[in-house]
């Protein structure tokens, strides 16, 4: 399935008053963080190719490489400032001396410090979409969103987003200030957000931005056992689903996805992305997944998936998979909405 430069993906709106963006975004984290060695030239080419295809939402965070990911995409963002929507995040605190040690902060002083830092690293006057990356339960979410709303009033942020929140947390936040988007993991392997977060987003008119729609590459077949196949600095080695007996059991769950791909003459990744894209119709809300890649040819493959419509029989074959996945999304689910439900 090839794409010409003139073929652009469809669009969707983030929230009631948010920007219209391509119905698929681009996760930029792996360009400089978490997934082992990168190809800088390839990553820059991927950014440009994505924009040619109508991908206009670019996702980063201050956490990724301790700000290096924001610096990496900054020249691209500035060169195309009127064409792109840049999303970044605050909230996860990591120790450079010990990356395995993490905390969450949502207090007002920290939020302001993070916003100023992101603005400086990105080299922009305003952040288009600013997410609370994770929920600090020590701070009422109303206070957190209240501080974020002040940034909107000051012209430093255009739209607000939340990541890994429950339906109740989303409702409480939205009552303080409109939320444009919720970002959480959502894929044929990870569906816990469908319990409360997705119904709340639909009710409130909030867009959903699934991260890791390709199961961090596991669904594409790029690896089977992270502990044996990926570099020592690859974050996926710490995730319970991707090592040892769990990985072996989960690899077998990919069979229906692979069978559909063979029948259709497309890739397993395109099947997985098509499933996520069709959640928009299934649940009745805008869905803008942000698959990550460092290669322009993979950007083309991912974008092409926006035009794949799975049949009822194909969807039925994929439906049971999530219920059989072995292992949690993270070693510590306290950092996720599922850990609070």
Secondary structure as a PSIPRED ss2 file (coil, helix, strand):
# PSIPRED VFORMAT (PSIPRED V4.0)

   1 X C   1.000  0.000  0.000
   2 X C   1.000  0.000  0.000
   3 X C   1.000  0.000  0.000
   4 X C   1.000  0.000  0.000
   5 X C   1.000  0.000  0.000
   6 X C   1.000  0.000  0.000
   7 X C   1.000  0.000  0.000
   8 X C   1.000  0.000  0.000
   9 X C   1.000  0.000  0.000
  10 X C   1.000  0.000  0.000
  11 X E   0.000  0.000  1.000
  12 X E   0.000  0.000  1.000
  13 X E   0.000  0.000  1.000
  14 X C   1.000  0.000  0.000
  15 X C   1.000  0.000  0.000
  16 X C   1.000  0.000  0.000
  17 X C   1.000  0.000  0.000
  18 X C   1.000  0.000  0.000
  19 X C   1.000  0.000  0.000
  20 X E   0.000  0.000  1.000
  21 X E   0.000  0.000  1.000
  22 X E   0.000  0.000  1.000
  23 X C   1.000  0.000  0.000
  24 X E   0.000  0.000  1.000
  25 X C   1.000  0.000  0.000
  26 X E   0.000  0.000  1.000
  27 X E   0.000  0.000  1.000
  28 X C   1.000  0.000  0.000
  29 X H   0.000  1.000  0.000
  30 X H   0.000  1.000  0.000
  31 X H   0.000  1.000  0.000
  32 X C   1.000  0.000  0.000
  33 X C   1.000  0.000  0.000
  34 X C   1.000  0.000  0.000
  35 X E   0.000  0.000  1.000
  36 X C   1.000  0.000  0.000
  37 X C   1.000  0.000  0.000
  38 X C   1.000  0.000  0.000
  39 X C   1.000  0.000  0.000
  40 X H   0.000  1.000  0.000
  41 X H   0.000  1.000  0.000
  42 X H   0.000  1.000  0.000
  43 X H   0.000  1.000  0.000
  44 X H   0.000  1.000  0.000
  45 X H   0.000  1.000  0.000
  46 X H   0.000  1.000  0.000
  47 X H   0.000  1.000  0.000
  48 X H   0.000  1.000  0.000
  49 X H   0.000  1.000  0.000
  50 X H   0.000  1.000  0.000
  51 X H   0.000  1.000  0.000
  52 X H   0.000  1.000  0.000
  53 X C   1.000  0.000  0.000
  54 X C   1.000  0.000  0.000
  55 X C   1.000  0.000  0.000
  56 X C   1.000  0.000  0.000
  57 X E   0.000  0.000  1.000
  58 X E   0.000  0.000  1.000
  59 X E   0.000  0.000  1.000
  60 X C   1.000  0.000  0.000
  61 X C   1.000  0.000  0.000
  62 X C   1.000  0.000  0.000
  63 X C   1.000  0.000  0.000
  64 X C   1.000  0.000  0.000
  65 X C   1.000  0.000  0.000
  66 X C   1.000  0.000  0.000
  67 X C   1.000  0.000  0.000
  68 X H   0.000  1.000  0.000
  69 X H   0.000  1.000  0.000
  70 X H   0.000  1.000  0.000
  71 X H   0.000  1.000  0.000
  72 X H   0.000  1.000  0.000
  73 X H   0.000  1.000  0.000
  74 X H   0.000  1.000  0.000
  75 X H   0.000  1.000  0.000
  76 X H   0.000  1.000  0.000
  77 X H   0.000  1.000  0.000
  78 X H   0.000  1.000  0.000
  79 X H   0.000  1.000  0.000
  80 X C   1.000  0.000  0.000
  81 X C   1.000  0.000  0.000
  82 X C   1.000  0.000  0.000
  83 X C   1.000  0.000  0.000
  84 X C   1.000  0.000  0.000
  85 X E   0.000  0.000  1.000
  86 X E   0.000  0.000  1.000
  87 X E   0.000  0.000  1.000
  88 X E   0.000  0.000  1.000
  89 X E   0.000  0.000  1.000
  90 X E   0.000  0.000  1.000
  91 X C   1.000  0.000  0.000
  92 X E   0.000  0.000  1.000
  93 X E   0.000  0.000  1.000
  94 X E   0.000  0.000  1.000
  95 X E   0.000  0.000  1.000
  96 X C   1.000  0.000  0.000
  97 X C   1.000  0.000  0.000
  98 X E   0.000  0.000  1.000
  99 X E   0.000  0.000  1.000
 100 X E   0.000  0.000  1.000
 101 X E   0.000  0.000  1.000
 102 X E   0.000  0.000  1.000
 103 X E   0.000  0.000  1.000
 104 X E   0.000  0.000  1.000
 105 X C   1.000  0.000  0.000
 106 X C   1.000  0.000  0.000
 107 X C   1.000  0.000  0.000
 108 X H   0.000  1.000  0.000
 109 X H   0.000  1.000  0.000
 110 X H   0.000  1.000  0.000
 111 X H   0.000  1.000  0.000
 112 X H   0.000  1.000  0.000
 113 X H   0.000  1.000  0.000
 114 X H   0.000  1.000  0.000
 115 X H   0.000  1.000  0.000
 116 X H   0.000  1.000  0.000
 117 X H   0.000  1.000  0.000
 118 X H   0.000  1.000  0.000
 119 X H   0.000  1.000  0.000
 120 X H   0.000  1.000  0.000
 121 X H   0.000  1.000  0.000
 122 X H   0.000  1.000  0.000
 123 X C   1.000  0.000  0.000
 124 X C   1.000  0.000  0.000
 125 X C   1.000  0.000  0.000
 126 X C   1.000  0.000  0.000
 127 X E   0.000  0.000  1.000
 128 X E   0.000  0.000  1.000
 129 X E   0.000  0.000  1.000
 130 X E   0.000  0.000  1.000
 131 X E   0.000  0.000  1.000
 132 X E   0.000  0.000  1.000
 133 X C   1.000  0.000  0.000
 134 X C   1.000  0.000  0.000
 135 X C   1.000  0.000  0.000
 136 X C   1.000  0.000  0.000
 137 X C   1.000  0.000  0.000
 138 X C   1.000  0.000  0.000
 139 X C   1.000  0.000  0.000
 140 X C   1.000  0.000  0.000
 141 X H   0.000  1.000  0.000
 142 X H   0.000  1.000  0.000
 143 X H   0.000  1.000  0.000
 144 X H   0.000  1.000  0.000
 145 X H   0.000  1.000  0.000
 146 X H   0.000  1.000  0.000
 147 X H   0.000  1.000  0.000
 148 X H   0.000  1.000  0.000
 149 X H   0.000  1.000  0.000
 150 X H   0.000  1.000  0.000
 151 X H   0.000  1.000  0.000
 152 X H   0.000  1.000  0.000
 153 X H   0.000  1.000  0.000
 154 X C   1.000  0.000  0.000
 155 X C   1.000  0.000  0.000
 156 X C   1.000  0.000  0.000
 157 X E   0.000  0.000  1.000
 158 X E   0.000  0.000  1.000
 159 X E   0.000  0.000  1.000
 160 X E   0.000  0.000  1.000
 161 X E   0.000  0.000  1.000
 162 X E   0.000  0.000  1.000
 163 X E   0.000  0.000  1.000
 164 X C   1.000  0.000  0.000
 165 X C   1.000  0.000  0.000
 166 X C   1.000  0.000  0.000
 167 X H   0.000  1.000  0.000
 168 X H   0.000  1.000  0.000
 169 X H   0.000  1.000  0.000
 170 X H   0.000  1.000  0.000
 171 X H   0.000  1.000  0.000
 172 X H   0.000  1.000  0.000
 173 X H   0.000  1.000  0.000
 174 X H   0.000  1.000  0.000
 175 X C   1.000  0.000  0.000
 176 X C   1.000  0.000  0.000
 177 X C   1.000  0.000  0.000
 178 X C   1.000  0.000  0.000
 179 X C   1.000  0.000  0.000
 180 X C   1.000  0.000  0.000
 181 X E   0.000  0.000  1.000
 182 X E   0.000  0.000  1.000
 183 X E   0.000  0.000  1.000
 184 X E   0.000  0.000  1.000
 185 X E   0.000  0.000  1.000
 186 X C   1.000  0.000  0.000
 187 X E   0.000  0.000  1.000
 188 X C   1.000  0.000  0.000
 189 X C   1.000  0.000  0.000
 190 X E   0.000  0.000  1.000
 191 X C   1.000  0.000  0.000
 192 X H   0.000  1.000  0.000
 193 X H   0.000  1.000  0.000
 194 X H   0.000  1.000  0.000
 195 X C   1.000  0.000  0.000
 196 X C   1.000  0.000  0.000
 197 X H   0.000  1.000  0.000
 198 X H   0.000  1.000  0.000
 199 X H   0.000  1.000  0.000
 200 X H   0.000  1.000  0.000
 201 X H   0.000  1.000  0.000
 202 X H   0.000  1.000  0.000
 203 X H   0.000  1.000  0.000
 204 X H   0.000  1.000  0.000
 205 X C   1.000  0.000  0.000
 206 X C   1.000  0.000  0.000
 207 X E   0.000  0.000  1.000
 208 X E   0.000  0.000  1.000
 209 X E   0.000  0.000  1.000
 210 X E   0.000  0.000  1.000
 211 X E   0.000  0.000  1.000
 212 X C   1.000  0.000  0.000
 213 X C   1.000  0.000  0.000
 214 X C   1.000  0.000  0.000
 215 X H   0.000  1.000  0.000
 216 X H   0.000  1.000  0.000
 217 X H   0.000  1.000  0.000
 218 X C   1.000  0.000  0.000
 219 X C   1.000  0.000  0.000
 220 X C   1.000  0.000  0.000
 221 X C   1.000  0.000  0.000
 222 X C   1.000  0.000  0.000
 223 X C   1.000  0.000  0.000
 224 X C   1.000  0.000  0.000
 225 X C   1.000  0.000  0.000
 226 X H   0.000  1.000  0.000
 227 X H   0.000  1.000  0.000
 228 X H   0.000  1.000  0.000
 229 X H   0.000  1.000  0.000
 230 X C   1.000  0.000  0.000
 231 X C   1.000  0.000  0.000
 232 X C   1.000  0.000  0.000
 233 X C   1.000  0.000  0.000
 234 X E   0.000  0.000  1.000
 235 X H   0.000  1.000  0.000
 236 X H   0.000  1.000  0.000
 237 X H   0.000  1.000  0.000
 238 X H   0.000  1.000  0.000
 239 X C   1.000  0.000  0.000
 240 X H   0.000  1.000  0.000
 241 X H   0.000  1.000  0.000
 242 X H   0.000  1.000  0.000
 243 X C   1.000  0.000  0.000
 244 X H   0.000  1.000  0.000
 245 X H   0.000  1.000  0.000
 246 X H   0.000  1.000  0.000
 247 X H   0.000  1.000  0.000
 248 X H   0.000  1.000  0.000
 249 X H   0.000  1.000  0.000
 250 X H   0.000  1.000  0.000
 251 X H   0.000  1.000  0.000
 252 X H   0.000  1.000  0.000
 253 X C   1.000  0.000  0.000
 254 X C   1.000  0.000  0.000
 255 X H   0.000  1.000  0.000
 256 X H   0.000  1.000  0.000
 257 X H   0.000  1.000  0.000
 258 X H   0.000  1.000  0.000
 259 X H   0.000  1.000  0.000
 260 X H   0.000  1.000  0.000
 261 X H   0.000  1.000  0.000
 262 X H   0.000  1.000  0.000
 263 X H   0.000  1.000  0.000
 264 X H   0.000  1.000  0.000
 265 X C   1.000  0.000  0.000
 266 X C   1.000  0.000  0.000
 267 X C   1.000  0.000  0.000
 268 X H   0.000  1.000  0.000
 269 X H   0.000  1.000  0.000
 270 X H   0.000  1.000  0.000
 271 X H   0.000  1.000  0.000
 272 X H   0.000  1.000  0.000
 273 X H   0.000  1.000  0.000
 274 X H   0.000  1.000  0.000
 275 X H   0.000  1.000  0.000
 276 X H   0.000  1.000  0.000
 277 X H   0.000  1.000  0.000
 278 X C   1.000  0.000  0.000
 279 X H   0.000  1.000  0.000
 280 X H   0.000  1.000  0.000
 281 X H   0.000  1.000  0.000
 282 X H   0.000  1.000  0.000
 283 X H   0.000  1.000  0.000
 284 X C   1.000  0.000  0.000
 285 X C   1.000  0.000  0.000
 286 X C   1.000  0.000  0.000
 287 X E   0.000  0.000  1.000
 288 X C   1.000  0.000  0.000
 289 X E   0.000  0.000  1.000
 290 X C   1.000  0.000  0.000
 291 X C   1.000  0.000  0.000
 292 X E   0.000  0.000  1.000
 293 X C   1.000  0.000  0.000
 294 X C   1.000  0.000  0.000
 295 X C   1.000  0.000  0.000
 296 X H   0.000  1.000  0.000
 297 X H   0.000  1.000  0.000
 298 X H   0.000  1.000  0.000
 299 X H   0.000  1.000  0.000
 300 X H   0.000  1.000  0.000
 301 X H   0.000  1.000  0.000
 302 X H   0.000  1.000  0.000
 303 X H   0.000  1.000  0.000
 304 X H   0.000  1.000  0.000
 305 X H   0.000  1.000  0.000
 306 X H   0.000  1.000  0.000
 307 X H   0.000  1.000  0.000
 308 X C   1.000  0.000  0.000
 309 X C   1.000  0.000  0.000
 310 X C   1.000  0.000  0.000
 311 X C   1.000  0.000  0.000
 312 X H   0.000  1.000  0.000
 313 X H   0.000  1.000  0.000
 314 X H   0.000  1.000  0.000
 315 X H   0.000  1.000  0.000
 316 X H   0.000  1.000  0.000
 317 X H   0.000  1.000  0.000
 318 X H   0.000  1.000  0.000
 319 X H   0.000  1.000  0.000
 320 X C   1.000  0.000  0.000
 321 X H   0.000  1.000  0.000
 322 X H   0.000  1.000  0.000
 323 X H   0.000  1.000  0.000
 324 X H   0.000  1.000  0.000
 325 X C   1.000  0.000  0.000
 326 X C   1.000  0.000  0.000
 327 X C   1.000  0.000  0.000
 328 X C   1.000  0.000  0.000
 329 X C   1.000  0.000  0.000
 330 X C   1.000  0.000  0.000
 331 X C   1.000  0.000  0.000
 332 X C   1.000  0.000  0.000
 333 X H   0.000  1.000  0.000
 334 X H   0.000  1.000  0.000
 335 X H   0.000  1.000  0.000
 336 X C   1.000  0.000  0.000
 337 X C   1.000  0.000  0.000
 338 X H   0.000  1.000  0.000
 339 X H   0.000  1.000  0.000
 340 X H   0.000  1.000  0.000
 341 X C   1.000  0.000  0.000
